[in-house]
């Protein structure tokens, strides 16, 4: 089965771009984070295992990930756009073995810009509704439109937490980037551009592969 792969730090727009490409190609969008959350919410046997693993702070094993992926394909699936997979070299090797990898997109965003994007996020401290001071502005500053609760910055979205995440992300991602670059499959896209421009850059690359 053919596939595309997306990498990128939080704030790079990776999920949005994976969704766009999935709509454009008719390939199924497979987001590993969503698959994991879905299993937990459905309270399946696998979901219980996943919550136990997450509770003790371990990463979900490669085998669990492979099973989730295998179970996620719709009947007649033409291809897949992976989002959040692979996360390590063993998973990348599995991918190469089981899929025809068309292209791996690395949406590159520097830390400063990611912090600027993420730090505009706010969440309601009483109902949990999300806001964005740039794109999803509350009608009254600092107050939830829905319940009147106070809007706060999530701990995870504070600059120190973002910097920590960056360090972890890049440590993991550099090895994967090399892996796919060596195989001639990597395209790095500047994610500091607007959503439309990033999407156009990705489409141009996809079209140049298809016409070869
Ligand atoms: Zn609220």
Boltz pocket constraint, residues with backbone or C-beta under 6 A from the ligand:
constraints:
  - pocket:
      binder: B
      contacts: [[A, 124], [A, 125], [A, 126], [A, 127], [A, 128], [A, 129], [A, 144], [A, 145], [A, 146], [A, 147], [A, 148], [A, 149]]
      max_distance: 6.0
